[in-house]
Structures are given as structure tokens and as C-alpha cells.
Amino acid sequence: MADQRLRRQLHACLQELVVNGQELAGTESVLVLDGPPTPLEFYRLVAANRPALVKNATHGWPAMQRWRSDAYLANTLGADTVVTVAATPHGYADAVVEDRWFAEPAERPMRLRDFMGVMRAELVADGRLDQVQLDTLHRDPQDPTAADVDRAVEDEMAVQAWWARLRQQYPGVHYVQSQNGNLAGEFAPLAADVPASVDFATEALGKEPDAVNFWMGTGRSVTSLHKDPYENLYAVMTGAKVFTLLPPTTQPCLYERDYEHACYRADTLALEPTTPPQRVPWIPVDPTRPDLERFPRYANARPLTVRVEPGDMLYLPAMWFHHVQQEGRTVAVNWWYDMDYGAAYAYLMMVRGVSRALRRAEHESGLCDDSEDDQDGDGGHATN
Ligand SMILES: O=C(O)CCC(=O)C(=O)O
């Protein structure tokens, strides 16, 4: 009885935190700025841990024009250069699958021309690239895929047959999404097309970015809800990204727990448990279609949605939960600056620990019908 009362009181405190946290963060919409902030203005956003969408953020960046063309990317990187592409059966990388696994994508080495061919096949199937655009692409002598199409019978059939071969060779959904500073690595020849760092952020934070990441994919790829210990500046060159954002204090609504780690095989995309077994804390809620029967506390969450278009840069503060969808052929870059681990971080970790402990206690006493198999129970990972 006393236990139950204590649990109820703790839940009430946490839900009050959720409501207050959202009100402080602004529940209506993300702040929009007409142009890049000064370092001082940016510093204030960081101190308040508030997201903002910066319009007109990319003036004079060569990437804005150049990266619209597959031919430019292929000529600059080399159409036969092999790049690392994440592959999944359904477009969900790093996500909870079958309510049991935390599934990581397969890392497929692919020639750039094959990746581009697969992307085009996806875009056409999704109605995102029309025949006129395609005809232009295949008549372009610079086009990276031209060599793969029989020029003598340059018609739709040849292109379709080539795509069918590619789709057979490379099943699934493909996304360049290595978050390892790949713009200084595999994609280094493109680095000169964007600034090496974001001036206002470097000056405000007093440091260079920890990693600069290049992203390329289609609307089939979705990034599941998670958070990172980085101040994130995210710029879109082509396509669009739709971020669903929740402040860090929403943790008690998100039902985080540990899942068994598994990885898709690069050849068949079958899911294989990692050996030795590992467990990864992750969030099962999909904010775009939340299952409120299983996750009733999510009803208190007030997600913010922001669409990031070419020329925009999103400031996504450290520890904010984010879920990301994209539209069409999307090419983007983000700059990750290490966050400052201060008192706010320690307090958020405490909120996380209490939320997880409560959930486990409810599971053990049969009050929670969501499957739970939490062995380590400490939730001691910084990110998920
Ligand atoms: O663009 C995406 O798909 C995910 C971005 C993301 O999760 C990040 O920048 O931390």
C-alpha cells in the first residue's frame, strides 16, 4: 500500500516536471530566426536549452548548388569509390524491432554509382523523381550511372532492368548516415563545399565541432526517437527533414528500457543477435503514431515539429529527444559540438534513473503490461 502511494506520488512529481519542462521550452512552435544569430544570441539559446530554426543560414555555400547534382557528387568523390551505406529492410536504423531488439543497420560497402542508382529507383517508385528528370539524368555524359545503362537502347526499359538488378543485389532501404565525422573521412572531397565549422557556434562555445557528418538518403529512411550529448547544428541542402522534438524533461513519458542488441546482416538483411549478448537502452515510442494504450503517459508529451528545408539550419540543443523523417532526395550536413556536462546533465540522469526504476517496479508488481526484461537495470548509458 505504502509502496503504491509512493509510486503514485513519484509519478505525479515526474509528470509535473514534464508539464513544466514543456512550458519552459515553449509548447507552440520552434523559434524561427531570419538569419544566423550572433554568438551572444546563440549562447543564450544554448543556456536556455531552446531549439531554433535559422533561415537563410547557408548563403554562399557551394554545396547548395553543387550537391543537387548526383553527377557533381560522383565526379568529386569518384563514381566507383566505395562508401559505407546503412541498409535496413524497412528504413528504420537504430530502432526497436519486434518489441525485443535494438536493431542496428547493416553497413554495406557500395560503389557510389550503385548507391545513387538504388536511391533513384526508390525516388521513382515513391513518385519523387519524374521521367523528365530521369531522361535528363541519363542523357548527361557526366551522369554517374550512364555507363551502367545500355546506351544503344537508351529507353525506360533499360533503366528499369538495371534498377531491378540493383534492387536484387542490394535489397532494403539505404541511407548514408555514419555519425563518425564522415565529412572528414569517406566524403572528405566534399568538405570544401561547406564551412568546416559554424562560426557563431564555435565562437559562442569556445570550441571546434567534435564531428561533422554528411547524410544522404530518401524519404524511406526514418531516424527513431533518441537524444545525443551534443549541441547539434543541422543544415539541409536538398530535400527536407521533419524533426519531431521533445525537451529532455519528457523522459518520464518515453518508456525507455533495455533491449537486446542485434544487427542486420549485410547480405540478406536478416536480423542477428550480437555475440556476446549486449543490451542497449532505447525508446519504444514512435511520436508520429504513438500507441497510447501501451504508453499512456506519452499522452502528456507535447512534441514540437519543425521542417528543415534547403538553406535552413536547425539548432537542436543537447539532450533533446528527436525523431527525424525526410522527403525526397535529401542531402544534409550536421556539426556536433560536445555539450557541457554541468548540473543540468546530472539532474536529467537522475530523472532518467527514477523513471526507469518506477517502470521496473511496476513491471515487477504486474502493473505495467508493456513487456519488460530489464536485467542490468541501471540505465547507465549517456545516450540512446
Ligand atoms: O538526419 C537524421 O536522420 C538523424 C539526425 C540525428 O539524429 C542527429 O543529427 O543527431
The ligand as a MOL file (V3000), in Angstrom:
LIG
                    3D

  0  0  0     0  0            999 V3000
M  V30 BEGIN CTAB
M  V30 COUNTS 10 9 0 0 0
M  V30 BEGIN ATOM
M  V30 1 O 19.0220 13.1210 -40.0330 0
M  V30 2 C 18.7590 12.1060 -39.4240 0
M  V30 3 O 18.2000 11.1460 -39.9680 0
M  V30 4 C 19.1060 11.9720 -37.9620 0
M  V30 5 C 19.8220 13.1350 -37.3790 0
M  V30 6 C 20.2360 12.9100 -35.9530 0
M  V30 7 O 19.7440 12.0420 -35.2850 0
M  V30 8 C 21.2490 13.7780 -35.3720 0
M  V30 9 O 21.7650 14.6750 -36.0380 0
M  V30 10 O 21.5570 13.5740 -34.1710 0
M  V30 END ATOM
M  V30 BEGIN BOND
M  V30 1 2 1 2
M  V30 2 1 2 3
M  V30 3 1 2 4
M  V30 4 1 4 5
M  V30 5 1 5 6
M  V30 6 2 6 7
M  V30 7 1 6 8
M  V30 8 2 8 9
M  V30 9 1 8 10
M  V30 END BOND
M  V30 END CTAB
M  END
